[in-house]
Amino acid sequence: MLKRVDTNDIQLGMFIHKLEGSWFKHPFWKSSFLLEDKRTLDSLLDSDVPSVIIDTSKGRDVLRKGPELVVAKAPPATASGGRPAFGQARRSPITGDRLPSETVRRAALMQAGGSGAGREFGEARKAVARAGKVISRVFLEARLGKVVAASDVEPVIEDIYASVQRNLYAFNGLLRCQQDSEYVYRHSLAVSALMIALARTMRLTPLDMREAGMAGLLMDIGVGQLPAEALVDGDYRGLSPDMLHRHVLLGHALLKAAGDMPDQVLRVCLRHHERIDGSGYPQGLVGDDIDVLSRMAAVCDLYDNLVSGGAGEPAMDPAEAIRTLDAMGPTIDREVLRYFVDTVGVYPIGAFVQLRSERLAMVVDEDPTDNARPTVRVFHSLRTGGPVRPDTIVLSQCYGEDEIVGSADPAALGLGDAAGLRERLLRAVEQAAR
């Protein structure tokens, strides 16, 4: 049963079905969750949320007896639910050590068959389709001079964040393996997902994570203000320096005119092409003059451009793109780059690798506890020169039976177009996880 409750009357153990009021007035990504810890309760009490809707079938109820409020007990956790009660630690069956929640979740998925990313690819594919429609409309309306409001893109950010919460890697990994969208739309979605995932790795606040995702989504909105004939499939990277500078200035002005756009989103729109050594544009800012979210956006933007190709440059393998960013030295924030590698892995989803067993594979998922030993999908034997039986290997759990010895280039080995191969392998993993 759903009930509206004044925020001051909420209690631990209640299931929050919906937070009422503006999306930007509450400190949480999810508007539906079980209220289990005091820190979350305190954050909610200190917020500007006027009231909440609780679901009494999933948590505690508020019962009135005269003038007093009596809080009923929440339903007890049961062993049959397959999930320990709040506060009960999961432990390794081998060592007895505590297991991080992400590791536990991934291990359970492996036991059930398939990888976490494989299961999430299907959901991410649906989210990408929904988000693509919203973003194409927003960019078109921006081209026609309509002011972009934060509320226009809130559903997209919620979709991306929900996917990242379920699996940190799948949404962006899917976009890595899809090349069928106009560049600027796909790039916006990819950078938004990377920003949210990076902000999570850096343990930023929920509000900062939300604004990081929105900044990534909207930072190139100014492209819609440039002459259409100057762009090729929405790609602005081949423009003259003067035109490049204009897209951030136009985008900043457009977002500022909305009146409800967060300051951090405005700053990222203006500064995501600034560089730590002062070589960026439009202001040539140096070092600490560049805010953290803009430094993050610079790394995410560069990475996605490298793996996407275009403007006369071929698409890089994701692992090669990581090495390229590392070689940029003081141009980008080194600490942010370290967190970024922790986020996407040394071998990101979509990277082709060679294994010690002389087989080729594509990375299809990451291990949150070991970013150098991802999950891979084997598809070709260098020893025989032909295909092998498809197999998904969790390298962090194969006890040294196989390992990555380097990156691979399928095109150079005569195995066809890398983009098409990525899509086929991704579809196979997605199918196997169903």
C-alpha positions in Angstrom: 0.0 0.0 0.0 1.3 3.5 -0.9 1.1 6.3 1.7 2.2 9.9 1.6 4.3 10.8 4.6 5.7 14.2 5.7 9.5 14.1 5.5 9.9 14.8 9.2 7.9 11.6 10.0 10.0 9.1 8.0 11.8 6.4 9.9 14.5 3.8 9.3 13.0 0.6 7.8 10.5 2.4 5.5 10.5 1.7 1.8 10.7 5.0 -0.1 8.5 4.6 -3.2 8.9 8.1 -4.4 10.5 11.4 -3.3 8.2 14.3 -4.1 9.4 17.7 -5.3 12.0 18.7 -7.8 14.6 16.2 -8.9 17.4 18.6 -7.9 16.1 19.1 -4.4 17.0 15.6 -3.1 20.5 14.1 -2.6 19.7 10.7 -4.1 19.9 9.1 -7.5 17.1 6.7 -6.8 13.7 7.8 -5.8 12.8 4.3 -4.7 14.8 2.5 -2.0 14.7 0.9 1.4 15.8 3.4 4.1 18.3 1.3 5.9 21.0 3.6 7.5 21.0 6.7 9.6 23.3 8.7 7.2 20.7 8.3 4.4 17.9 9.2 6.9 19.8 12.4 8.0 20.4 13.4 4.4 16.7 13.1 3.6 15.7 15.0 6.7 18.1 17.8 5.8 16.9 18.0 2.2 14.2 20.2 0.6 11.9 17.2 -0.1 8.5 18.2 1.3 7.1 14.6 1.5 7.6 11.1 0.4 5.5 8.2 -0.8 6.2 5.0 1.2 5.3 1.4 0.2 4.1 -0.4 3.4 4.2 -3.8 1.6 8.0 -3.5 1.4 8.9 -1.7 4.6 7.7 -0.2 7.8 4.4 1.6 8.1 3.4 4.7 10.0 0.4 4.0 12.2 -1.5 6.7 14.1 -2.8 6.1 17.6 -4.3 9.3 18.8 -1.8 12.1 18.6 1.2 9.7 18.5 3.0 8.2 15.6 3.8 4.5 16.0 6.2 2.9 13.5 5.4 -0.8 12.7 8.2 -3.3 12.4 9.5 -4.0 8.9 9.1 -7.5 7.5 12.1 -9.6 8.7 14.7 -10.7 6.2 14.4 -14.4 5.4 16.9 -16.9 4.2 14.6 -17.9 1.4 15.0 -14.4 -0.1 18.6 -15.2 -1.1 19.9 -12.0 0.5 21.3 -11.3 4.0 19.6 -8.8 6.2 21.0 -5.3 6.3 24.4 -5.2 8.1 25.0 -8.9 7.6 28.3 -9.3 5.8 28.9 -11.7 3.0 32.1 -13.7 3.2 34.2 -15.7 0.9 33.5 -19.5 1.2 37.2 -20.1 0.8 39.0 -17.6 2.9 36.2 -16.3 5.1 37.1 -12.7 4.2 34.5 -10.1 3.6 33.5 -9.7 0.0 32.7 -6.3 -1.6 29.1 -6.1 -2.6 30.0 -5.7 -6.3 32.2 -8.8 -6.2 29.4 -10.8 -4.6 26.9 -9.7 -7.2 29.3 -10.6 -10.0 30.1 -14.0 -8.5 26.4 -14.8 -8.2 25.9 -13.9 -11.8 28.7 -16.1 -12.9 27.3 -19.1 -11.0 23.9 -18.4 -12.7 25.6 -18.4 -16.1 26.9 -15.4 -18.1 28.6 -12.2 -17.1 27.1 -9.2 -15.3 27.7 -7.0 -18.3 26.1 -9.7 -20.6 22.9 -9.5 -18.7 22.9 -5.7 -18.6 23.7 -5.3 -22.3 20.0 -6.0 -23.1 18.7 -3.4 -20.6 21.4 -0.9 -21.7 20.4 -1.4 -25.3 16.8 -0.4 -24.4 18.1 2.6 -22.4 20.3 3.7 -25.3 17.3 3.6 -27.7 15.2 5.7 -25.3 18.0 8.1 -24.6 18.9 8.6 -28.3 15.4 9.8 -29.0 15.5 12.3 -26.2 19.0 13.6 -27.1 18.3 13.9 -30.8 15.1 15.9 -30.0 17.0 18.2 -27.5 19.8 18.9 -30.0 17.3 19.6 -32.7 15.3 22.0 -30.6 18.6 23.7 -29.5 19.4 24.2 -33.2 16.0 25.8 -33.6 16.8 28.2 -30.7 14.7 26.5 -28.0 16.1 26.8 -24.4 17.2 23.5 -22.9 15.8 22.8 -19.4 17.4 20.4 -16.9 14.1 18.6 -16.7 14.3 17.8 -20.5 17.2 15.3 -19.9 16.5 14.1 -16.3 14.9 10.8 -17.6 18.1 10.1 -19.7 20.4 10.6 -16.7 18.2 8.4 -14.5 18.3 5.6 -17.2 22.1 5.9 -17.5 22.7 5.9 -13.8 20.4 3.0 -13.2 22.4 1.0 -15.8 25.7 2.0 -14.2 24.4 1.0 -10.8 23.5 -2.5 -12.1 26.8 -2.9 -13.9 29.5 -0.3 -13.9 30.7 -1.2 -17.4 27.9 -2.4 -19.6 26.3 0.9 -20.9 29.5 2.4 -22.2 30.7 -1.0 -23.3 27.6 -1.3 -25.5 28.2 2.1 -27.0 31.8 1.1 -27.7 30.4 -1.8 -29.8 27.8 0.2 -31.6 28.6 2.7 -34.4 25.1 3.2 -35.9 24.2 6.5 -34.3 25.1 10.1 -35.4 28.4 11.0 -33.7 27.3 13.8 -31.5 24.3 11.9 -30.0 26.3 8.7 -29.3 29.2 10.7 -28.0 27.0 12.6 -25.6 25.5 9.4 -24.2 29.0 7.7 -23.9 30.6 10.7 -22.1 27.6 10.9 -19.8 27.9 7.2 -18.8 31.7 7.6 -18.4 31.2 10.7 -16.2 28.7 8.9 -13.9 30.9 5.8 -13.6 34.0 7.9 -13.0 32.3 10.0 -10.4 31.2 6.8 -8.7 34.7 5.5 -8.6 36.0 8.8 -7.2 33.2 8.5 -4.5 31.7 11.9 -5.3 28.4 12.9 -3.7 25.1 11.8 -5.3 24.5 15.4 -6.4 27.9 15.6 -8.0 27.4 12.3 -9.7 24.1 13.5 -11.1 25.6 16.8 -12.3 28.6 15.0 -13.8 26.2 12.8 -15.9 24.2 15.8 -17.0 27.4 17.7 -17.9 28.6 14.9 -20.0 25.3 14.7 -21.8 25.0 18.4 -22.5 28.5 19.8 -22.8 28.4 19.6 -26.6 25.0 21.1 -27.0 26.6 24.1 -28.7 27.3 21.9 -31.8 23.6 22.4 -32.6 24.3 26.1 -33.0 27.0 25.6 -35.6 26.2 25.8 -39.4 24.8 22.4 -40.3 26.8 22.3 -43.5 30.0 22.4 -41.5 29.3 19.1 -39.8 29.5 15.6 -41.0 27.1 13.3 -39.2 27.2 15.8 -36.3 31.0 15.5 -36.0 32.6 18.8 -35.2 36.2 17.6 -34.7 37.4 18.6 -38.2 36.3 22.2 -37.8 38.7 25.2 -37.7 40.0 26.3 -34.3 37.7 29.3 -34.4 34.6 27.1 -35.0 35.7 24.7 -32.3 36.0 27.6 -29.8 32.5 28.7 -30.7 30.8 25.5 -29.9 31.6 25.7 -26.2 30.8 29.4 -26.0 27.5 28.9 -27.8 26.6 25.9 -25.7 27.4 27.7 -22.4 25.2 30.6 -23.4 22.4 28.3 -24.4 22.4 26.3 -21.1 22.8 29.5 -19.0 19.7 30.9 -20.7 17.7 28.0 -19.3 18.0 29.5 -15.8 17.8 26.1 -14.0 21.0 24.5 -15.1 23.5 23.7 -12.3 26.7 25.8 -12.1 28.8 22.7 -12.5 27.1 21.7 -15.7 27.7 25.2 -17.1 31.4 25.1 -16.1 31.9 21.8 -17.8 30.2 22.9 -21.0 32.7 25.9 -21.1 35.8 24.1 -19.9 35.9 20.5 -21.0 38.5 21.4 -23.7 40.8 23.2 -21.2 44.0 21.4 -20.4 46.1 21.3 -17.2 49.2 22.8 -18.9 47.2 25.7 -20.3 47.1 24.5 -23.9 43.3 24.1 -24.1 40.5 26.5 -25.1 38.6 28.8 -24.9 40.3 30.5 -21.9 43.6 28.7 -21.7 43.1 27.9 -18.0 45.9 26.2 -16.1 46.0 23.7 -13.2 43.8 24.4 -10.3 41.8 27.0 -12.3 40.1 24.1 -13.9 37.4 22.5 -11.7 37.3 18.8 -11.0 34.3 17.9 -13.1 35.8 19.7 -16.1 39.0 17.7 -15.6 37.0 14.6 -15.5 35.1 15.6 -18.7 38.4 16.3 -20.5 39.5 12.7 -19.9 36.1 11.1 -20.7 35.8 13.3 -23.9 39.3 12.4 -25.1 38.8 8.7 -24.5 35.5 8.5 -26.3 36.9 10.5 -29.3 39.9 8.1 -29.5 37.8 4.9 -29.5 35.2 6.4 -31.9 37.5 7.5 -34.6 36.4 10.1 -37.2 37.8 13.4 -38.4 40.3 11.5 -40.5 41.4 9.3 -37.7 40.7 5.5 -37.4 39.0 4.2 -34.2 41.4 3.1 -31.6 41.2 -0.1 -29.7 40.1 0.8 -26.1 43.2 -0.5 -24.6 45.3 1.5 -27.0 43.3 4.6 -26.2 44.2 4.1 -22.5 47.9 4.0 -23.4 47.5 7.1 -25.5 45.9 9.1 -22.7 48.7 7.9 -20.4 51.2 9.2 -22.9 49.7 12.7 -22.8 51.6 13.5 -19.6 50.7 16.7 -17.8 48.1 17.8 -20.4 45.4 16.0 -18.4 44.9 15.4 -14.7 47.0 12.4 -13.8 45.0 11.6 -10.7 41.7 11.7 -12.6 43.3 9.4 -15.3 44.2 6.9 -12.6 40.6 6.8 -11.4 39.4 6.6 -15.0 41.6 3.5 -15.6 40.1 2.0 -12.4 36.7 2.7 -13.8 37.0 1.3 -17.3 39.8 -1.2 -16.8 43.3 -1.6 -18.3 41.5 -3.5 -21.1 38.0 -1.9 -21.4 35.0 -3.6 -22.8 35.4 -3.9 -26.6 39.2 -4.3 -26.5 40.7 -7.2 -28.5 43.3 -9.1 -26.7 45.7 -12.1 -27.3 45.8 -14.8 -24.6 48.7 -16.9 -23.5 46.8 -19.9 -25.0 47.3 -18.3 -28.5 43.7 -17.4 -28.8 42.1 -14.1 -29.6 39.3 -12.7 -27.4 37.3 -9.5 -26.9 36.8 -8.1 -23.4 33.1 -8.3 -22.4 33.1 -7.4 -18.7 35.4 -6.1 -16.0 36.3 -7.4 -12.6 35.9 -4.5 -10.0 38.7 -6.0 -7.9 41.3 -6.5 -10.7 41.1 -4.2 -13.6 43.9 -6.0 -15.5 42.0 -9.4 -15.6 38.7 -8.8 -17.2 36.1 -11.3 -18.6 36.7 -12.1 -22.3 34.9 -13.9 -25.1 37.3 -16.2 -27.1 36.6 -16.4 -30.8 39.8 -17.3 -32.8 42.9 -19.4 -32.6 46.3 -18.1 -33.8 47.7 -21.6 -33.7 45.2 -23.0 -36.2 44.4 -19.8 -38.0 40.7 -20.5 -37.6 37.7 -19.9 -35.3 37.4 -21.7 -32.0 34.3 -22.7 -30.0 33.0 -19.5 -28.4 33.8 -19.4 -24.7 33.5 -16.7 -22.0 36.4 -16.8 -19.6 36.5 -14.9 -16.3 40.3 -14.3 -16.2 40.3 -13.3 -12.5 38.8 -16.6 -11.6 40.6 -19.1 -13.9 43.4 -19.6 -11.5 46.2 -18.8 -14.0 45.1 -21.2 -16.7 45.1 -18.3 -19.1 46.0 -14.7 -19.2 46.2 -11.6 -21.5 49.7 -11.2 -23.1 48.9 -8.1 -25.2 46.4 -6.3 -27.4 45.3 -7.7 -30.8 44.2 -6.1 -34.1 41.7 -8.4 -35.9 41.8 -6.3 -39.1 45.6 -6.8 -39.4 45.0 -10.5 -39.0 42.5 -10.6 -41.8 39.5 -11.2 -39.6 37.4 -8.4 -41.0 36.1 -5.1 -39.7 36.7 -4.6 -36.0 33.4 -2.7 -35.5 31.3 -5.4 -37.0 33.1 -8.1 -35.1 32.5 -6.3 -31.8 28.8 -6.1 -32.5 28.6 -9.8 -33.3 30.5 -10.9 -30.3 28.5 -8.6 -28.0 25.2 -10.0 -29.4 26.5 -13.5 -28.7 27.3 -12.6 -25.1 24.0 -10.9 -24.6 22.2 -14.0 -26.0 24.2 -16.4 -23.8 23.3 -14.4 -20.7 19.5 -14.6 -21.2 
